[in-house]
Amino acid sequence: MSDWDWSTVDCARLASFLSARGLTSGPVSTRRIGDGHSNLTFLVSDEGGRTVVLRRPPPPPTPPGAHDMLREARLVGALAATDVPVPRVLATAGADEVLDVPFYVMTFAAGPVVTTTTPGRLASPTVRRRIGEQLVDTLADLHAVDWRDLGLADMGRPEGFNERHLHRMGRLVADDQGRPPIDFAEIVEWLAGHVPAESDAAIVHNDYRIGNVVLSLERPGGLAAVLDWELATLGDPLFDLGYFLSSVPEPGSPMTPTEELGTAMLEDGWPTRAELADRYAARTGADLTGLTWYTALALWKLAVLYEYGRRRAARGVGDTYYADPALVRSFLEAAHRAAGLPPPVGPRADA
């Protein structure tokens, strides 16, 4: 996790920015919230008790095209008119307007974010099941959004999404000749040999899991907001489903880092992966016979992103959370299991 924090000067500039828009009054304090290792999220409070949430990118250098705060704000703002629960966007700022990077400000969604334990007020098996069902229903609602009607047709290219996504992500860890690392080679070959045609075209969240939603305490079993839209694009909705299901831990199986951020779902009452998939299919009419490919792709993609992060951390320019090569190995092994392949070759010599 980045150790960036607000300087006295930046905090004063932020206070002036928010005050001019009637969002806070006078000096403000900031507190880092969330478990993310990418964009930074802060709870901002004034002395009168008013609070807002601010999202900004990590400190430079950042990959080209990544961490586009204004794009994220535009998407979240558009989704406010749909059945998908999102915070309300209150303000945006470009680079050098307040900070050296763009950011946006949104309402604070009150409620718990669940990772390892379900809070007591929501901890009955009946409520846990309702939350799990609401998670998958909300994903289905997102995929049903008419993105053209919302003016979001320029947010991505859904045609050819699957093959393009595979090649674009692979380039992050390929060598100068375009070859994947040796421990990635077998799963890359399998994915490339089984690319399906897109099942549909929809807004895909790209990081949809229990740790990226706020649960409602007022409506036990409901969601207050879906968070962290930085990776959202237009693409194949089954990728979102495969990613979500891969984040749901299963009893007795090795856990990836994303599953470890959702171990609450091992408690009594939470739906299983199979039950969640069946509910999505019943709600959307989607054909899930090819779901294995999407799940394997999601796990391989996470291995790629963690390997990319590991290399940045090794150069001293990235989040040290990613420095452990065992995190990469965990995702690779899970991708191989999903695809029905033997375990990947031994750890990289430079790992």
Buried (B, 14 or more C-beta within 10 A) or exposed (E): BBEEEBEEEBBEBBBEBBBEEEBBEEEBBBEBBBEBBBBBBBBBBBEEEBBBBBBBBBEEEBEEEEBBBBBBBBBBBBBBEBEBBBBEBBBBBEEEEBBEBBBBBBBBBEBBBBBEEBEEEBBBEEBBBBBBBBBBBBBBBBBBBEBEEBEBEEBBEBEBBBBBBBBEBBEBBBEEEEEBBEBBEBBBEBBEEBBBEBBEBBBBBBBBBBBBBBBBBEEBBBBBBBBBBBBBBBBBBBBBBBBBBBBBBBEEEEBBBBBEBBBBBBBEBBBBBEBBBBBBBEBBEBEBEEBBBBBBBBBBBBBBBBBBBBBBBBEEEBBBBBBBBEBBBBBBBBBBBBBEBEEBEEEBEEB
